[in-house]
Amino acid sequence: MLPAPRVFALLLAVVFCMPVASASPRGSGQALEAAMVEVLREHGFDVHDLGNPGSIEIGDNPSPRRAWRHVGYTTIYGHSGSIDFVLDAPAFGKPVWVEAMRQQTRGSLDERLPYLLSNARLAFPDVHVLLVLEGPGWRPGALAWALRRAAEIDDKQVEVMGLEMFRHWLTRRLAGG
């Protein structure tokens, strides 16, 4: 039998390391966001990119499910920041803010997790927050740390998950679960 920390590490690897192809770190994040747009559209969301108004597409969606990309907010430092997605659907009750990060190879992206969680707690409005973290390049302990810290935020709901879990979360929440 594997020791508990080893089992937990294997579970994290399976949940957060789903393949999303890309060659560069920037492209890796863009590939994850594109995959998330696909998942949102599969679930009946009209997706609007506020960072690129010319690309806004309004579909023939009979339900009021909307997703906005690159929504601005004021960070904990008082500067302009943007969240990857803001989701709105009657089943959610309140907006859901989603940040997507993919760490394909070793790098410094995981050093942004404390800043992101601080913004989620202190700078984001009263919303439900999802951190979609993907890729095999996270430093050992980074994902477990993010899961623990998100669970410690008691003034709003903050969840950490991978892309496939995000797909299941949407399905469950939109079905009223």
Secondary structure, 3 states (H helix, E strand, C coil): CCCHHHHHHHHHHHHHCCCCCCCCHHHHHHHHHHHHHHHHHHCCCEEEECCCHHHCCCCCCCCCCEEEEEEEEECCCCCEEEEEEEEECHHHCCCEEEEEEECCCCCCHHHHHHHHHHHHHHCCCCCEEEEEEECCCCCCCHHHHHHHHHHHCCCCCEEEECHHHHHHHHHHHHCCC
